[in-house]
């Protein structure tokens, strides 16, 4: 009987004490700690869910919630989708590969929009050890030619700038990028112009080392050129013509899409091309050579960053 009384009394005590505990817990849960770090801001934002998945894949959530300060150029979900990066694509990458991409978007200092240097393409070292190029002009802030669509999203350990396109770390110099990008006709033309009789032995070396911008014709663009010249292969193009044409696609320095404006664009070897930012297919940008007449070339892809410059793809060969 004593044991029964003990349990009965104890049960009553627990019955009265349990609600007190629940009330205390409910009070704590009403005031959760808010994570205002970069990791916390990314997790809380609905349109950064792919970025959140990438951060988790790369195991960088601890780093980006650390002391910092950091600056993150943050692609939103639409930017990842435009780059063809979804959960399946992330799953196909190793954590190290995803980490390299994300750290290329990260600076080891806090840089708000007002502190971005005025003028074109200030070189800044990223957390991955590579470089990005930031610009501030009358149209806004740009990184590698990509516009910041929302600047200065505050975090306790730095700042986030939303961007509408994923930044791709450089894979090599201009020639190596052309090879990796499947620009077989351009590569063949450059090698022939470098090594062939009457060619320029320094051409490939210059494209591999000097800081340049190249408007790179696609394979289809070379096919169209050969048809217009009634030729069957690149080896049939006279060497003087081939050299003149290739040099006419090169501009000195880095010219990202944010640096292009309507009007003449001087090319490295002499002569001008004409840029129009809105008269291409779908209202996109075009570039036209002096010898192209009304046959303008669409700039179909922009801001492909290389170790020694930047490449823009075009769908028609430029004629001096």
C-alpha positions as CSV (number, residue, x, y, z in Angstrom):
1,X,0.0,0.0,0.0
2,X,2.8,2.4,0.8
3,X,4.3,1.8,-2.7
4,X,0.9,2.5,-4.3
5,X,0.6,5.7,-2.3
6,X,4.1,6.7,-3.3
7,X,3.4,6.2,-7.1
8,X,0.0,7.9,-6.7
9,X,1.5,10.9,-5.0
10,X,4.5,11.0,-7.4
11,X,2.1,10.8,-10.4
12,X,0.2,13.8,-9.1
13,X,3.4,15.7,-8.6
14,X,4.4,14.9,-12.2
15,X,1.0,15.8,-13.5
16,X,1.3,19.3,-12.0
17,X,4.9,19.8,-13.0
18,X,4.7,18.7,-16.7
19,X,2.5,21.7,-17.8
20,X,5.0,24.0,-16.1
21,X,7.8,22.5,-18.2
22,X,5.8,22.8,-21.4
23,X,4.9,26.4,-20.7
24,X,8.5,27.2,-20.2
25,X,9.5,25.5,-23.5
26,X,6.8,27.2,-25.4
27,X,8.1,30.6,-24.2
28,X,11.6,29.8,-25.4
29,X,10.3,28.5,-28.8
30,X,8.5,31.8,-29.3
31,X,11.8,33.6,-29.4
32,X,14.2,31.6,-31.6
33,X,17.6,32.9,-32.3
34,X,17.7,34.6,-35.7
35,X,20.7,33.6,-37.9
36,X,21.7,36.8,-39.7
37,X,24.9,35.4,-41.1
38,X,25.3,34.9,-44.8
39,X,24.3,31.3,-44.4
40,X,21.3,32.3,-42.5
41,X,20.2,34.9,-45.0
42,X,20.6,32.5,-47.9
43,X,18.5,29.8,-46.0
44,X,15.8,32.3,-45.2
45,X,15.4,33.7,-48.7
46,X,13.0,31.6,-50.9
47,X,14.8,32.2,-54.2
48,X,18.2,31.2,-53.0
49,X,17.3,27.5,-52.5
50,X,19.6,26.2,-55.2
51,X,22.4,28.3,-53.7
52,X,21.6,26.8,-50.3
53,X,21.8,23.3,-51.7
54,X,25.2,24.2,-53.3
55,X,26.5,25.5,-50.0
56,X,25.4,22.3,-48.2
57,X,27.0,20.2,-51.0
58,X,30.2,22.1,-50.7
59,X,30.1,21.9,-46.8
60,X,30.6,25.7,-46.7
61,X,27.7,26.5,-44.3
62,X,30.0,26.7,-41.4
63,X,32.5,29.0,-43.3
64,X,29.8,31.4,-44.4
65,X,28.3,31.6,-40.9
66,X,31.8,32.3,-39.5
67,X,33.3,35.6,-38.5
68,X,34.2,36.8,-42.0
69,X,33.7,39.4,-43.2
70,X,32.7,38.1,-46.6
71,X,31.2,39.5,-49.8
72,X,29.1,36.9,-51.7
73,X,27.9,37.5,-55.3
74,X,24.8,35.3,-55.0
75,X,23.1,33.8,-58.0
76,X,19.4,33.3,-57.4
77,X,17.4,30.2,-58.5
78,X,16.8,31.7,-62.0
79,X,20.5,32.2,-62.5
80,X,21.3,28.6,-61.6
81,X,18.4,27.4,-63.9
82,X,19.8,29.5,-66.8
83,X,23.2,27.9,-66.3
84,X,21.6,24.4,-66.3
85,X,22.4,23.8,-62.7
86,X,19.7,22.0,-60.7
87,X,19.8,19.5,-57.9
88,X,20.7,16.7,-60.3
89,X,23.6,18.7,-61.7
90,X,24.8,19.5,-58.2
91,X,24.6,15.8,-57.4
92,X,26.8,15.0,-60.3
93,X,29.6,17.4,-59.1
94,X,32.0,16.6,-56.3
95,X,31.9,18.8,-53.1
96,X,35.3,20.2,-54.2
97,X,34.0,21.2,-57.5
98,X,31.0,23.0,-56.0
99,X,33.2,24.6,-53.4
100,X,35.5,26.0,-56.1
101,X,32.5,27.5,-57.9
102,X,31.0,29.1,-54.7
103,X,34.4,30.4,-53.5
104,X,34.8,32.1,-56.9
105,X,31.6,34.1,-55.9
106,X,33.1,35.0,-52.5
107,X,35.5,37.7,-51.4
108,X,37.3,37.6,-48.1
109,X,36.3,41.2,-47.3
110,X,33.1,43.2,-47.0
111,X,32.6,45.3,-50.2
112,X,29.4,47.2,-50.4
113,X,28.2,48.8,-53.7
114,X,29.4,52.2,-52.7
115,X,33.0,50.9,-52.2
116,X,33.2,49.2,-55.7
117,X,35.8,51.2,-57.6
118,X,34.5,53.5,-60.3
119,X,35.7,52.6,-63.8
120,X,36.1,49.4,-65.6
121,X,37.2,46.0,-64.3
122,X,39.0,46.4,-61.0
123,X,40.8,43.1,-60.3
124,X,39.7,41.5,-57.0
125,X,41.0,38.2,-55.6
126,X,38.3,35.7,-54.6
127,X,38.3,33.2,-51.8
128,X,39.2,30.5,-54.3
129,X,42.4,32.4,-55.3
130,X,41.2,33.4,-58.7
131,X,40.3,36.9,-59.8
132,X,37.0,38.6,-60.6
133,X,36.6,42.0,-62.2
134,X,34.2,44.5,-60.7
135,X,32.9,47.7,-62.3
136,X,30.7,50.5,-61.2
137,X,29.2,52.8,-63.8
138,X,26.0,54.7,-64.5
139,X,24.1,51.4,-65.1
140,X,25.1,49.9,-61.8
141,X,27.6,47.4,-60.4
142,X,28.9,44.5,-62.4
143,X,31.2,41.5,-61.7
144,X,32.8,39.9,-64.8
145,X,30.3,41.9,-66.8
146,X,27.3,40.4,-64.9
147,X,25.0,43.0,-63.4
148,X,24.2,43.0,-59.7
149,X,20.4,43.0,-59.6
150,X,20.1,43.7,-55.8
151,X,23.1,45.2,-53.9
152,X,23.9,45.4,-50.2
153,X,21.8,42.6,-48.7
154,X,23.0,42.9,-45.2
155,X,24.4,40.1,-43.1
156,X,26.1,40.1,-39.7
157,X,29.3,38.8,-41.2
158,X,29.4,40.6,-44.5
159,X,27.2,41.5,-47.4
160,X,25.4,39.7,-50.3
161,X,24.9,41.0,-53.8
162,X,22.3,39.2,-55.9
163,X,23.3,38.5,-59.5
164,X,21.4,37.1,-62.4
165,X,24.0,34.7,-63.7
166,X,26.3,32.1,-62.3
167,X,30.0,33.1,-62.5
168,X,32.2,30.5,-64.1
169,X,35.9,30.2,-63.0
170,X,38.4,30.4,-65.8
171,X,39.4,27.1,-67.2
172,X,42.5,28.2,-69.1
173,X,43.9,30.8,-71.4
174,X,42.0,31.9,-74.5
175,X,43.3,29.1,-76.8
176,X,42.7,26.5,-74.1
177,X,39.2,27.9,-73.5
178,X,38.4,27.6,-77.3
179,X,39.6,24.0,-77.3
180,X,37.5,23.1,-74.2
181,X,34.5,25.0,-75.6
182,X,34.5,22.9,-78.9
183,X,35.4,25.8,-81.1
184,X,37.2,23.4,-83.4
185,X,37.2,25.6,-86.5
186,X,38.6,28.6,-84.7
187,X,41.3,26.5,-83.2
188,X,42.2,25.0,-86.5
189,X,42.3,28.4,-88.1
190,X,44.6,29.8,-85.4
191,X,47.0,26.8,-85.6
192,X,47.2,27.1,-89.4
193,X,47.7,30.8,-89.2
194,X,50.5,30.2,-86.6
195,X,52.3,27.2,-88.2
196,X,51.5,27.4,-91.9
197,X,53.7,28.8,-94.6
198,X,53.5,32.6,-94.5
199,X,51.8,32.6,-91.2
200,X,52.5,34.5,-88.0
201,X,54.4,32.2,-85.6
202,X,53.5,34.4,-82.7
203,X,49.8,34.4,-83.1
204,X,48.8,31.4,-80.9
205,X,51.3,32.6,-78.2
206,X,49.8,36.1,-78.2
207,X,46.3,34.6,-77.8
208,X,47.6,32.5,-74.9
209,X,49.4,35.2,-73.0
210,X,48.4,38.8,-73.8
211,X,45.3,40.3,-72.1
212,X,42.7,40.3,-74.9
213,X,39.1,40.2,-75.8
214,X,38.1,37.8,-78.6
215,X,34.9,37.7,-80.5
216,X,35.0,34.0,-81.3
217,X,33.1,32.6,-84.3
218,X,31.3,29.4,-83.8
219,X,31.9,26.3,-86.0
220,X,28.7,27.1,-87.9
221,X,30.0,30.7,-88.5
222,X,33.1,29.2,-90.2
223,X,31.0,26.9,-92.3
224,X,28.9,29.8,-93.5
225,X,32.2,31.7,-94.3
226,X,33.5,28.8,-96.4
227,X,30.3,28.6,-98.3
228,X,30.3,32.3,-99.0
229,X,33.9,32.0,-100.3
230,X,33.1,28.8,-102.3
231,X,35.7,26.9,-100.4
232,X,35.5,23.5,-98.8
233,X,38.0,23.8,-95.9
234,X,39.9,26.3,-93.8
235,X,43.2,25.2,-95.4
236,X,41.9,26.7,-98.7
237,X,41.6,30.2,-97.3
238,X,44.6,32.3,-98.5
239,X,47.0,32.9,-95.6
240,X,46.9,36.7,-95.9
241,X,43.1,36.7,-95.8
242,X,43.1,34.2,-92.8
243,X,45.5,36.3,-90.8
244,X,43.6,39.5,-91.5
245,X,40.3,38.0,-90.5
246,X,41.6,36.4,-87.3
247,X,43.3,39.6,-86.1
248,X,40.1,41.5,-86.8
249,X,38.3,39.5,-84.1
250,X,40.7,40.6,-81.3
251,X,40.6,43.7,-79.1
252,X,43.2,44.7,-76.5
253,X,42.3,44.4,-72.8
254,X,39.3,42.9,-71.2
255,X,36.0,44.1,-72.6
256,X,33.1,42.5,-70.8
257,X,29.6,43.0,-72.1
258,X,29.2,45.8,-69.5
259,X,32.0,47.7,-71.3
260,X,30.4,47.5,-74.8
261,X,28.4,50.5,-76.1
262,X,26.6,51.4,-79.3
263,X,29.0,52.6,-82.0
264,X,32.5,51.8,-83.2
265,X,34.8,49.4,-81.5
266,X,38.4,49.6,-82.4
267,X,40.1,46.2,-83.0
268,X,43.7,45.4,-82.0
269,X,45.1,45.0,-85.5
270,X,43.4,48.2,-86.8
271,X,40.0,49.0,-88.2
272,X,36.7,49.3,-86.4
273,X,33.7,47.1,-85.9
274,X,30.2,48.3,-85.1
275,X,28.4,47.4,-81.9
276,X,24.7,47.5,-81.5
277,X,23.3,46.4,-78.1
278,X,19.7,45.8,-79.2
279,X,19.3,45.0,-82.9
280,X,20.1,41.3,-82.8
281,X,17.9,38.2,-82.6
282,X,15.5,38.6,-79.7
283,X,16.8,42.2,-79.1
284,X,20.3,41.0,-78.2
285,X,23.7,42.6,-79.1
286,X,25.4,42.4,-82.4
287,X,28.8,43.2,-83.9
288,X,29.4,43.9,-87.6
289,X,32.6,44.1,-89.6
290,X,33.3,46.7,-92.2
291,X,33.1,44.0,-94.9
292,X,29.9,42.4,-93.6
293,X,27.6,44.9,-95.0
294,X,24.1,44.4,-93.5
295,X,25.1,40.9,-92.4
296,X,25.6,41.6,-88.7
297,X,26.8,38.9,-86.3
298,X,24.8,38.1,-83.2
299,X,26.8,38.0,-80.0
300,X,25.3,34.7,-78.7
301,X,27.2,34.2,-75.5
302,X,29.1,36.8,-73.4
303,X,31.7,37.1,-70.7
304,X,33.4,33.7,-70.9
305,X,36.3,34.5,-68.6
306,X,39.8,33.2,-69.5
307,X,43.1,33.4,-67.6
308,X,44.2,36.1,-70.0
309,X,41.0,37.8,-71.1
310,X,37.4,37.3,-72.1
311,X,35.6,35.6,-75.0
312,X,32.3,36.4,-76.6
313,X,30.7,34.0,-79.0
314,X,29.4,35.2,-82.4
315,X,27.5,33.5,-85.1
316,X,29.1,35.1,-88.2
317,X,32.8,35.7,-89.0
318,X,33.8,39.3,-89.1
319,X,35.2,40.6,-92.4
320,X,37.6,43.6,-92.2
